[in-house]
Amino acid sequence: MSGQSTYTPKTGLEKWIDQRLPLPRLMHDTMTTFPTPRNLNIWYTFGGILTFCLGVQIVTGIVLAMHYVPNADLAFDSVESIMRDVNYGWLVRYIHSTGASMFFLAVYIHMFRGLYYGSYKAPRELIWIIGVLIYVLMMATAFFGYVLPWGQMSFWGATVITSLFSSIDQVIPHLGTAITTWLWGDFAVGDATLNRFFSLHYLLPFIIAGVVGLHIWALHVPGNNNPLGIDVKSPQDTVPFHPYYTVKDAFYLCCFVVLFAVFVFYAPDFFGNPDNSIKANPLVTPPDIVPEWYLLPFYAMLRSIPQKLLGVLVLVGSLVTLVFIPWLDTSRVRSCRFRPLMKQFFWAFAVDCVILGYCGSQSVDATAFGVPLVWVARLGTLYYFGYFWVLMPIIGLIETPKKLPASIAQSVLGEPAAAPAE
């Protein structure tokens, strides 16, 4: 961690522990006295909320794994048994299934906050890249988990997504089919596939927890970014993390838990697909095969490309693009608060993601106001890549940003002194 430790053991026991396993020192330096910009707003509380969500998913997942049977003939019935026979099994399952959606809701807010305030720019590039890795691991974990209930959407979702690897045959004959068969563990999605996905779904959250540790470690080296996007210049710009931000984070976490509870108790199937309440049947294909809502924008990109291999490349490229954002943004100003032109394109990008999600949720031949949604998705995909690879580099060169405050403290205290953007 950055900076000198200010921890002083107060008792002989604390000194003995500190000399052998300095966990109290670590907690003190990273939680209690860690200097944090004094102007962090509500959007910066979602890091702590995400840690809570990860913990909830791991705990409830472990409980569900005690009763789940990863067998193609028994999986669906075992889920029904959890709901009907296990004490409070319905509650644990609803917390877990709703928790996945709440997890992604929080992570999207966290990511868009990072994009808006320029938290990916130097010296925080590695924090952003590790965050993208966590996001990809979350997507994989969610996909594996979506298969486990072994309903109609689970089975056919697994079939469609794993079959994407067969597109590699267009480059190297037979390689894609071999990879797909290897993933299935058979010549079709079945018992072996379910066992593999269950194992991976159980394993990946612990890997995510480890990568989250790296994410937090990387954050504590340069410290937090802030809504102004300017560096800390004096002790007046910061406050100790505790009690100021622990109390603030705890309050907004409680608000988040209330929203979480509303969905768990009053609309537990709000984010689900009704077809997944039907046991998997390889002989009956659902009218529309769609993933969960948090993957819909990427699904829309994939489906908008008529050529299978190109669609897969676009899907992969949309995720790989996120890694290069720190170098695609050429502006010397971090926060969109002081970038009037970039701010407009950012909100257009946010709307574009929502539109892509809507297109992904509709059938392939759906239309809106007489316009085929597949063409809307193509335009949305074009803007997605254009925002990062064209607009972000060019706007950073031609935009004239607003004046930046001289310091965080002066901005918070309302003093007039300001320095022009460099």
N, C-alpha and C positions, 0 to 999 in steps of 0.2 A: 504494500500500500504506500501511497505517496505521503511525504512529510514525516516529521519526527513524532514518535509516540509521546503522548502526554500522560500515559497511565502510570500511576504510582500505587503499588500494593499497600493496603492499609493494615493488614494483619499478617501474622506469620504464615498462616495457611495460604493466604493469597500470594504471598511471596514465594512459597514453596511450589505452588501450582504454576506460577508465572515462569519460574526457572525451568520447569520440566515440560509444560504444555501451555503456552501462553494464550489460551482461549479467552480468558477475561480481558487481556490486553487487546486481542483482536476485536472483540465485541465493543470495547470502550472506544477504540480508535475508529472503527467503521460505523458505529451506530450512535454513540453518545456525543462525542466531541468532533466528529467529522465536519469540517467547514463546508457548508452548503450555501449556494447563492440565496440571498434573502428574498428574491422576487419570483420564486417558483409558484406556478398557478395550479389549478385543479388537474390539468392534463398531465402533470408530472407525478400524480399519485398512482397512475396505472401500473408503474413498475412494481410497487408493493402489492397491488391488487392481483397482478399476474402471478406473483409468488404464491399468494393465497390460493389462486385457482389451481396452480400446479399441485400444491399440497392436497387440495380436495380431490383432485382427479386420481392421485396416487393412492390415497387412503381408501376412497370408495372403490377404486379398481381392484385393490387387493381383496377387499371383502367380496366383491362380485366374483373374482376368480376362484374363491373358495367353493362356490356353488355352481359355477358354469362348467358345462361339459363340451369340450371342443371336438365334437363328433358330428358329422353331417346329418346323421339320423336323430341325434338327441339334442343338438344345440338349441334349436327353436323351443323345444319343450322345456329345456333347462331354464331358459329365460322366463318362460311362463311360470315355472315352478318358483323362481326367485320372486316374481311379482305376487304370487298367490299363497305360497306355502312358507317361505322364509320370513321370520319375524322382521318387520320393517324392510323387507327386501324391496318392496315397491319404492320406498323412500330413497334407499341407497341407489337404486337403478335410475330413478328420476333425477337425483342430484348429479349422478355421473353423466347421464345423457344430456341434460340441460347444461351441466357444467362445461361440456365441450363447446357448446355454442357461446356461453358467456366468456369462456377462455378466449375464443377467437374474436369476440366483440371487443374485449379489452386489448388484445394484441393489435387489432387494426387501429384502434384509437392511439395506442402507444406508437405504432409505426407512422401514422399520419402526423402525429405530434412531432416526431423526429424529423419528418420531411419538411414540415412547415417551419420549424425553428432551426433547421440546418444542423441537427445534432450529429450528422454523419461527417461533417467537415473536420479538417485537421484541428486538434490532434486526436480526434475520436473515431477515426476510420475503422479501427479494429473492433471497437464496441459495436458499430453498425454491422460489420461483416459477421461477427459472432451472433448478433441478433437475427440476421437473415438465415444463418445456419439453424438457429433455434426454430425459426418459422418453418423452414423446410422439414425439419424433424417433426414438428407439430402436425404438418399436413400429412406426412407419412403415417404417424401414429393415429390420426383421426381416420384416415382411410382404412387402416387395418381394423380399427375398432368398429367402423361402420359395417364391416363384413360379418362380425361375430354374431349378431342376433339371428343371422341366417334366414332373413325374410326375403321376399322377392327382390327388393331393391338392393339388399346386401349381396345376394348371389349374382344378379346381373350387373351390378356396379363392379364387382370383382372381375367378372368376365370381360367387361368392356375395357376397364383400365389396364388390366394385365395384358390384354390382347394388343395394346398399343405397341408393345415391344416387338410384335411381329412386323411392324413397319420397317425395322432394320433390314428385313429381307430384301428391300428395294436397293439397299446399298451393298450388303454382303449376303448373298443367297443362303437361306436356311439358318443363318445365325439368329435372327429374330425369333423364329419358330422354336429354336432350341432353347433360347432364354425364357420364352413364355412357358414352354413345357417344364423347364427347370423350376420356375416360380410356382407353377401349379403342383408340382410333385406327381403329376399324372398327365393324362392326355386331355383333361378337362378340369374345370374348377370342381373340387370335391373335398373329400375328407382330409387328404394330405394338405390341400391348400388352407383349409380352415385351421388345422393344427399349426401350420407355419405362421399364419397371420396372428393367431392367438399368442404364440411365443413372442413374436416381434412386438405386438401391441403391449405385452407385459414388460418387455425389456426396454423399449425406447423411452418411456417416461423417466426412468432412472438415468439414462444417458442425457436426456434433456436437462434433468436436475444438475448433472455435472457441468454441462455447457453453460447453464445459467450461472453457476458459480464462477466460471471464467468470465462471463459477461459482467458480473458485478465487480470482479477483480479488475477487469479492464476499465470499468467506469471509475474506480477509485484512484486510478493513476492520474488522469488529467482532471478529475472531478466532474461535476454536473455541468452541462450546458444550461442555459436559461433563456426565457422568452426574448430577451434583448439580443442574444447571440454574441455578447461581448465577454471578454475574459475578466476574471476576478483580479482586481488591482490593489486591493487593500483589505485588511481585516474588517473594515466597515461594510464591505460588500457581502459578507457572509454571516450566517448564524449557525450555532451548533445544530446538528441534525436532531438531537434530543434536547429539549422536549418539543421544539417548534414543529418539526416535520413528522415526528412519530405521532403526535396528537392529530395533526392535520390528516395524515394518511389513514389513521384509525377511523376518523370521522367519515371520510369518503369511502372507506372500506365497508363501514356499516351501511351506508347508503346503497352501495353496490350489492351487499348481501340482501338487503330488503328487496331490490329488484330481482335478484336471483331467486329469492323465496317466492315471489309472486308467480314466476313462471313454474317453479317446482310444484307448488300447491294448487295453482289455479289454471295453469295452461301447460302441463308437462309435455304434451305432444305438439306444442305450437311449432317447434322447429323440425319435427319429424315428418316423414312421408307415410301416408296411410297404407301404401302398398307393402311397407315393411312389416305390417301386422299380419301379413299372409305368409305362410310357410313357403320357403324356397321351392320352386318347381321349375326344373330345367326345360320342361316342355311348354311352358307358358311365359312369353315375353311381355313385360309391362308395356303399355302404350308409349310411355316416355321414361327413359332411364336418366335420372338426374342425381348428382351428388348432394351433399348437405349444402346449405346456403353459403357457408364461408368459402366454398371452393367454386361457386358458380361463375365468377368472373373468368377464371382460368378455363373452366369447362366451355364457356361461351367462345373464348379465343380458339380453343382446340376444335370446336364444332364448326366454327365459321370458315375454316380452311377446307376446301373440298378434297385436297390431296392429303392422304393420311400421314405420310412422312413429314410433309411441311407443317401439318397441324401439330405434330409432336414436337418438332423443332421450335415452333412458335411458343408452345407451352413451356418447354424447357428454357427458351430464351427469355421469356417473361420473368422467370425466377432468377436466372443468371444476371439479367440486367440490374437487379437490385444490388448486387455485389459491387458494381462499378459506379454507383451513384456518387460516392465521394470524389471521384475524379471527373465525372461528367459535369458537375456543377462548377463552373469557372468563376463564379462571383466571389469577391473578397468579403462580402457581407453574408453572415449566416442566416439570420432570421428574416422571414418573409414580411415581418412587421415593417421593415425598412426597404422592402423591394416591391413597390406598387405594381409593376408590370408582372413580375413572377407570381405575385399573390393571385392575380386573376387567373393565370394559367393553372395554378395549383388547385383552385376551387373547381375549375373546369375538369381537371384530372379526377378530383374526388367524385364529381357527378358522373364522369365517364365510367368509373369503377362500378357505381350503382347501376348505371344503364347496362353494363356488361353482365352484372349479376342478374338483372331482370331478364335479359335475353337468354342467359343460360338456364333460367327456370322454366322457360316456355318450350313448346314443342318445336321441332325443326322447321316446320312449315308455317309457323305462327306469323301473324302480321300485326302492325299497329298503324292505324290511320292509312291502311292500304299499302304500307311499306313493309316488305319482308324483314323480319327481325334478324335474319342471317346477315343481311346487308348492313343493318345497324351495328351488329356485332363486329363486322369487318371494319367499319369506320371507327368503332370504339377501340379495336385492337390496334389500328393504325395510329390513333391518338396516344394510346398507352406507350407504344415504342417511340413515337415522335416526341412525346413530352420529355423522355429521358435522353434520347440520343440526338435530338435536334434542338428542341426549345431550350432545354436546360443549359447546354454549352453556349448557344448563341445569345440568349438573354443575359447571361452572366457577363458577356463582353460589351453589350450595347446599352444595358440598363443603367440609369443614373439613380442610385439609391438615396434615400433620405438620410439626413444627418443622424449619427449615432450619439447616444448620451455619453458623456465623458466617463461615467462609471455607473455601476449598478446602484450604489447608495444614492447618488445624486438623482437618478431616475425615480427611485422609490420615495425619496424625500421631497421630490418636486422642485429641485433646484434647477435654475435655467441653464447652467453651464453645459455645453455640448461640443463635441468634436466632429468635424466632417468625416464621412466614411472614407477610408483609405483605399 
